[in-house]
Amino acid sequence: MKDTNKNTFIFDMDGVIIDSESFWRQAQKEVLCKWNITITEEDCIQHTMGKRIDDIALIWCSLFDLKTDPKSLEKDIIKSVVSLINENGKAKKGLYELLDYLKTNNFKIGLATSSSLPIIHSVFKKLAIESYFNVVCSADEEVYGKPHPAVYLKAAELLKAKPANCIVLEDSITGLISGKAASMHTLVIPEEKTDPRFLISNGIFSSMLEVVDYLRTKNF
């Protein structure tokens, strides 16, 4: 018998739908280089992965005592990320199979991302996936970004779904905490699967093809 309770699926975007985490790191490295500051990919993973752009800008300004308006840093990073997506963006493995499965099985589909609207629009256009989504939510529009659950709770509200009936797909610890704090069934496709913090998730996978198999097995 099909479990009709879990009828809503909410995606994170960066690192889940599109392989864009490397773009974010490259953009941050390039923008900070203009200030003669050198950071590594590991620095980005440690300090900014999964966070929204205003938090990212404030983190770098604080860490390096940058004498610039964080808003200027935000704009430069967003511009660079959008450019990289337009040039090199590719769907993560299994994206279209998962979207088709969800659509066929009458799931309500939402997006809850830390990314800003220009980046969301760029990703949707590049991957031609806008028609699949019933609701799009950016943490930019919330008082608090991830790991606060606000953006997931807003997506559920707009989708007219109870948090307990929502399945979340994330890739970062920040996003995982956000989904769990929203009391949602949270799955992860992490870059580093050995991080023990991911064990609080409801399932750890290598690709969205495995997520499709999981949903079939659970009869969601």
C-alpha positions, 0 to 999 in steps of 0.5 A: 500500500502506498504511503500517501503521507509523504507527498511533498519533495523539497530540493536544495539546489547547489550540489544537489540539482546542479554540480555548482559547489565548485563554482561557488568556491571558484567565485569566492577564490577569484573575488577575494583574490582581487583583495590579495587574499588567498583562500582554498577550497577547504576554506570554502567548505569549512566556512561557507558551504550551504550558507546564503550569500549575505552570510558568506560575504560577512564571514569573509569580511570578518575573517580578513577584516575587509574594508569593503561593503559586504553587499559589493562582495555579494554582487561580485560573487553572484555575478561570477557564479551565474557566469560559471553556471551559464558556461559549464553548468550540468545536472547532477546524476539522476536529476531528470529521473528523480523529477520524472518519478516525482511528477509521475507519482503526483508529488508536490515539488519545491525548491528551498535554497540558500542561493539568490534568485539570479542564480536560481533563474540561471540554473532553471534556464540552463537545465530546463527544469522550471516546469517541474517545480510548484514552488521556489523559495530562496533563503534570501527572502527569510530573516535567517538562512540555513541552518535555520529551518525558515526556508523549508518551512516557507516552502511547505507552507506554500505547498500546503504541506505539513512538515512531517509529510515533506521529504528534503534532499540536501548535500551539506551539513548546514542544509541537513540541520535545516531540514531536520530542524524543520521536522522533515524527512531529510535525505543527503547526497554528501560530497564527503560521505564519511562525515559522521554528522550525516548519520542524523539524516534519514538516508545517505546516497551517492546519486539521485538514482539511488534516491529514486530506488529508495522512494520506490522501496519505501513506497512513497 
